[in-house]
Amino acid sequence: MKRFLIMRSVALSYAFLLAALSAQALAQEKAEENVRDMVEKVLRKTKTSPHPDLNDWSRLVLERALERAGKNATETSAPLPAESRAGSLAGEFSAPRRGAEVIVFMSLSVPAAGWREWSLEATRIGAPLVLRGVTRGGLRATLKRIGTHLAEGGGTAIDPHMFRLFGIDAVPAVAVVPGGVPPCSRRGCSGDMPPPHDLVKGNVGLDAALRIVAAEGGPGRETARLHLEKLGGEHE
């Protein structure tokens, strides 16, 4: 299955940690073992990525999942050891807590050729491609499809909270967020206001989206210009 494994979409599998831990059918010993294995794997894989921004994003997605998992015990019962372990592991991360400055919102309904073009450009600046959720076939089928779409070294995250935070109702869309996305102040980012940003919707390509923000944007103008330079484009 090529080399996509987790290295090509290192944030993807780990965004599902909450679901894995919150399932009542999971034995707590198995859940705790899964948490340890997932953390060890993602930390190893993030060290191999050539893009620091993508590393930070991957670690941030995992941290959020761990935090949610640690808080997922019901109010009437004590936390399971695995959940307590997840919460403590989340606090041990030393990576920056803010996410990527450029976020590309995507869907598997976008043709594969279009996906690869977006992924190729996004990979060059370390920007993640974000999905709202998985396909009907589940996580395994989603991973398989994404693996055929991504450019080498590209990354994908699944984070419905980001779609909600930025009010994304159509894809592709590009958010340019100066300083990156801060962590949620409320569970699931419910009620959080989006950070200052510029948003471009439409299948225009990342280069064109950054050009639009660099020329006509508001808070994200300078950030777009910096990333456009990384991409190799020019702006007025």
C-alpha positions as CSV (number, residue, x, y, z in Angstrom):
1,M,0.0,0.0,0.0
2,K,2.9,2.2,-0.9
3,R,4.4,4.2,1.9
4,F,1.3,6.1,2.9
5,L,0.8,4.1,6.1
6,I,0.6,6.8,8.8
7,M,3.6,8.7,7.5
8,R,1.7,9.9,4.5
9,S,-1.4,10.8,6.6
10,V,0.1,10.8,10.1
11,A,-2.7,12.8,11.7
12,L,-5.5,10.8,10.1
13,S,-5.7,7.6,12.1
14,Y,-5.1,9.3,15.4
15,A,-8.0,11.7,15.1
16,F,-10.1,8.6,15.8
17,L,-8.6,7.9,19.1
18,L,-11.6,9.3,20.9
19,A,-13.9,6.9,19.2
20,A,-11.6,4.0,19.9
21,L,-11.5,4.7,23.6
22,S,-15.0,5.8,24.2
23,A,-16.6,2.6,22.9
24,Q,-18.1,0.8,25.8
25,A,-17.3,-2.6,24.3
26,L,-13.5,-2.0,24.6
27,A,-11.9,-3.7,27.6
28,Q,-9.9,-1.1,29.5
29,E,-6.7,-3.1,29.3
30,K,-6.9,-3.2,25.5
31,A,-7.8,0.5,25.3
32,E,-4.8,1.4,27.4
33,E,-2.5,-0.7,25.3
34,N,-3.9,1.0,22.2
35,V,-3.3,4.4,23.6
36,R,0.3,3.6,24.3
37,D,0.9,2.1,20.9
38,M,-0.8,5.0,19.1
39,V,1.2,7.6,20.9
40,E,4.5,5.8,20.3
41,K,3.8,5.3,16.6
42,V,2.7,8.9,16.0
43,L,5.7,10.3,17.8
44,R,8.0,8.1,15.7
45,K,6.3,9.0,12.5
46,T,6.2,12.8,13.1
47,K,9.9,12.8,13.4
48,T,10.3,11.5,9.8
49,S,8.1,14.2,8.2
50,P,10.1,16.9,6.3
51,H,7.6,19.6,7.1
52,P,7.7,21.1,10.7
53,D,4.2,22.7,10.2
54,L,2.8,19.3,9.3
55,N,4.5,17.7,12.3
56,D,2.9,20.3,14.6
57,W,-0.5,19.8,13.0
58,S,-0.3,16.0,13.4
59,R,0.7,16.3,17.0
60,L,-2.0,18.9,17.7
61,V,-4.7,16.6,16.3
62,L,-3.4,13.7,18.4
63,E,-3.3,15.9,21.5
64,R,-6.9,17.0,21.0
65,A,-8.0,13.4,20.6
66,L,-6.1,12.4,23.7
67,E,-7.6,15.3,25.7
68,R,-11.1,14.4,24.5
69,A,-10.5,10.7,25.3
70,G,-9.3,11.5,28.8
71,K,-12.5,13.5,29.5
72,N,-14.9,11.0,27.9
73,A,-15.8,9.0,31.1
74,T,-19.5,9.5,32.1
75,E,-20.3,11.8,34.9
76,T,-21.6,9.0,37.0
77,S,-18.5,6.8,36.8
78,A,-14.9,7.1,37.6
79,P,-12.5,7.4,34.6
80,L,-11.1,4.2,33.3
81,P,-7.3,3.8,33.7
82,A,-7.0,4.1,29.9
83,E,-8.8,7.4,30.0
84,S,-6.7,8.7,32.8
85,R,-3.6,7.6,30.9
86,A,-4.8,9.4,27.8
87,G,-5.3,12.6,29.8
88,S,-1.9,12.5,31.3
89,L,-0.2,11.7,28.0
90,A,-1.9,14.7,26.4
91,G,-0.3,17.0,29.0
92,E,3.2,15.6,28.2
93,F,3.4,17.0,24.7
94,S,5.8,19.9,24.3
95,A,4.9,20.7,20.7
96,P,3.3,24.1,19.9
97,R,-0.4,24.0,20.7
98,R,-1.4,26.1,17.7
99,G,-2.2,24.4,14.4
100,A,-1.3,25.1,10.8
101,E,-1.6,28.6,9.3
102,V,-3.0,27.3,6.0
103,I,-5.7,24.7,6.1
104,V,-7.2,23.0,3.0
105,F,-10.7,21.6,3.5
106,M,-11.4,18.7,1.3
107,S,-13.8,15.8,0.6
108,L,-13.4,12.4,-1.1
109,S,-16.1,13.6,-3.5
110,V,-13.3,15.7,-5.2
111,P,-11.9,13.7,-8.1
112,A,-8.6,12.0,-7.5
113,A,-6.7,14.1,-10.0
114,G,-7.9,17.2,-8.2
115,W,-6.9,15.7,-4.9
116,R,-3.4,15.0,-6.0
117,E,-3.0,18.6,-7.3
118,W,-4.2,20.1,-4.0
119,S,-2.1,17.6,-2.1
120,L,1.0,18.3,-4.1
121,E,0.8,22.1,-3.5
122,A,-0.2,21.6,0.2
123,T,2.7,19.3,0.8
124,R,5.2,21.9,-0.5
125,I,4.2,24.3,2.3
126,G,3.4,21.7,5.0
127,A,-0.4,22.4,5.0
128,P,-2.8,19.7,6.0
129,L,-5.8,18.5,4.0
130,V,-8.8,18.2,6.3
131,L,-11.8,15.9,5.9
132,R,-15.1,16.2,7.7
133,G,-15.4,12.5,8.3
134,V,-14.9,9.0,7.0
135,T,-16.7,7.2,4.1
136,R,-19.5,4.7,4.5
137,G,-16.9,2.0,4.3
138,G,-15.3,3.1,7.6
139,L,-11.8,4.1,8.5
140,R,-10.0,1.3,6.6
141,A,-11.8,2.2,3.3
142,T,-11.1,5.9,3.9
143,L,-7.4,5.3,4.5
144,K,-7.2,3.2,1.4
145,R,-8.8,5.9,-0.8
146,I,-6.8,8.7,0.6
147,G,-3.6,6.7,0.1
148,T,-4.2,6.7,-3.7
149,H,-4.9,10.5,-3.7
150,L,-2.1,12.0,-1.7
151,A,1.2,13.3,-3.0
152,E,4.3,11.8,-1.5
153,G,4.8,13.2,2.0
154,G,1.3,14.7,2.1
155,G,-0.8,14.7,5.2
156,T,-4.5,14.5,6.0
157,A,-6.5,15.0,9.1
158,I,-10.2,14.2,9.9
159,D,-11.6,16.9,12.1
160,P,-15.3,17.8,11.9
161,H,-14.7,20.5,14.6
162,M,-12.6,22.5,12.1
163,F,-15.4,22.4,9.6
164,R,-17.7,23.7,12.3
165,L,-15.3,26.3,13.6
166,F,-14.8,27.9,10.1
167,G,-18.3,27.4,8.9
168,I,-17.2,25.2,5.9
169,D,-20.2,24.2,3.9
170,A,-18.5,23.6,0.5
171,V,-15.2,22.2,-0.5
172,P,-12.5,22.7,-1.6
173,A,-11.9,25.7,0.7
174,V,-8.7,27.3,2.0
175,A,-8.4,29.0,5.4
176,V,-5.4,31.3,6.0
177,V,-5.0,31.8,9.8
178,P,-2.2,34.1,11.0
179,G,-0.4,32.3,13.8
180,G,-2.3,29.1,13.4
181,V,-5.5,27.7,14.9
182,P,-5.6,27.9,18.7
183,P,-6.8,24.9,20.8
184,C,-10.5,24.7,21.6
185,S,-11.5,26.7,24.6
186,R,-14.6,24.5,24.9
187,R,-15.2,20.8,24.4
188,G,-15.4,20.1,20.7
189,C,-14.9,23.8,20.0
190,S,-18.6,24.2,20.7
191,G,-19.4,27.9,20.7
192,D,-15.8,28.9,20.0
193,M,-15.4,31.9,17.7
194,P,-13.1,31.3,14.7
195,P,-9.7,33.0,14.9
196,P,-9.0,35.9,12.5
197,H,-8.6,34.4,9.1
198,D,-9.4,34.7,5.3
199,L,-11.4,32.0,3.6
200,V,-11.4,31.2,-0.1
201,K,-13.9,28.6,-1.5
202,G,-13.9,26.9,-4.8
203,N,-11.7,24.5,-6.8
204,V,-9.2,27.1,-7.7
205,G,-6.0,25.4,-6.5
206,L,-3.9,26.4,-3.5
207,D,-1.6,28.7,-5.4
208,A,-4.6,30.7,-6.7
209,A,-6.3,30.8,-3.3
210,L,-3.1,32.2,-1.7
211,R,-2.8,34.7,-4.4
212,I,-6.4,35.9,-3.8
213,V,-5.7,36.3,-0.1
214,A,-2.3,37.9,-0.6
215,A,-3.9,40.5,-2.9
216,E,-7.3,41.1,-1.5
217,G,-7.3,39.4,2.0
218,G,-7.7,40.9,5.4
219,P,-5.9,39.4,8.5
220,G,-4.3,36.6,6.5
221,R,-2.8,38.7,3.8
222,E,0.8,38.6,5.0
223,T,0.6,35.0,6.0
224,A,-0.6,34.1,2.5
225,R,2.3,36.0,1.0
226,L,4.8,34.2,3.1
227,H,3.3,30.8,2.1
228,L,3.0,31.8,-1.5
229,E,6.8,32.4,-1.5
230,K,7.3,28.9,-0.1
231,L,5.1,27.6,-2.8
232,G,7.2,29.4,-5.4
233,G,4.5,31.8,-6.6
234,E,4.6,35.5,-7.0
235,H,2.3,38.2,-5.7
236,E,1.7,41.8,-6.4
